[in-house]
Amino acid sequence: MKKLLMILPLIFLLCFTFGCQKAEEVAEEGLTEEEVNAIMEDFGKVWNNFDMEVCDRVFSADYVDHDPMRGDTIGLDAFKKVLTSYSENYSSMDIIPHETFIKGDKVASLA
């Protein structure tokens, strides 16, 4: 259980950093604070509530999740299977961002 608690913030950071919004949807001047807050709220719904409908809004179809424990998960459907596995094994998760950093079209959040 301790390993899981240590790994989940890393998963959160990696997922959000590398796949939260489709590249073609990012404006040249970058994301606004309101857009980032909306994405963060949706991201929390995906992980904390295992909400598959919100997952379609947050992640692109060609999303790749790089996880050192289980390897790469390629594609949104494969990622949804991972989320389903988590939802079957854990009743709830509480991933809460503590700090969010925005620079142009890049966002990182610490959980």
NORBELQUI-V277942 format. One record per pair of residues at least 24 apart in sequence whose C-alpha atoms are under 7 Angstrom apart, sorted by the first residue. I is the first residue (numbers start at 0). GAP is how many residues later the second one is. D is the distance in Angstrom with one decimal. If there is no record, write none. Layout:
BEGIN
I & GAP & D
I & GAP & D
END
This chain:
BEGIN
8 & 102 & 5.4
12 & 95 & 6.6
12 & 96 & 6.0
12 & 97 & 6.4
14 & 50 & 6.3
15 & 92 & 6.9
16 & 90 & 6.0
16 & 91 & 5.4
18 & 40 & 5.9
18 & 44 & 5.9
19 & 38 & 5.3
19 & 39 & 5.2
20 & 37 & 5.9
20 & 38 & 6.0
20 & 39 & 6.7
21 & 38 & 5.6
25 & 79 & 6.4
28 & 75 & 6.1
29 & 74 & 4.1
29 & 75 & 4.3
30 & 73 & 6.4
30 & 74 & 5.7
43 & 51 & 6.5
46 & 46 & 6.8
47 & 44 & 6.1
47 & 45 & 4.7
47 & 46 & 5.5
47 & 47 & 6.4
48 & 43 & 6.9
49 & 33 & 6.3
49 & 37 & 6.3
51 & 28 & 7.0
END
